[in-house]
Amino acid sequence: MALVLVPIAAAAHVSARADLPRHGGEVLATGELFVELVVEENQLTLHARDDRARVVDLSTAQANALLWTDEGSRSVPFATRNGSALTAAADLPTTSKFRVVVSLELPGQEKTSLLFGPMQL
């Protein structure tokens, strides 16, 4: 019988995957950033992790969502909920699919846009 020893730090790094949702949303990658969009009936919540699955501080981020529905499109601004999440109040359709384009700008980085969906509540 062989015994394999793995340092705790190495084991933690292997199991920490930034591309997996932590909050029940959809995760998209842009560069070394993984952005998770959580869609609830009246709210969008944005979370971000770096390529090592560390939470990215969003307290100084600028973000906006463009909602595309059967009825057209509209812009919804995100506000800081806390350092690790941004939220936006959104009246989302409950009977049809929609898409969300998120524009995100972090200090010292270029603005990026991510297309989420199609989704349905």
Protein Blocks (a to p, Z undefined) as FASTA:
>chain_A
ZZddddfklmmmmmmcfkbcfkopacddehjbccdddddfkbccdddddfkopacdfklc
ccddddddfkbccddddddfblmbccddddddfkbccddddddddehiacddddedjddZ
Z
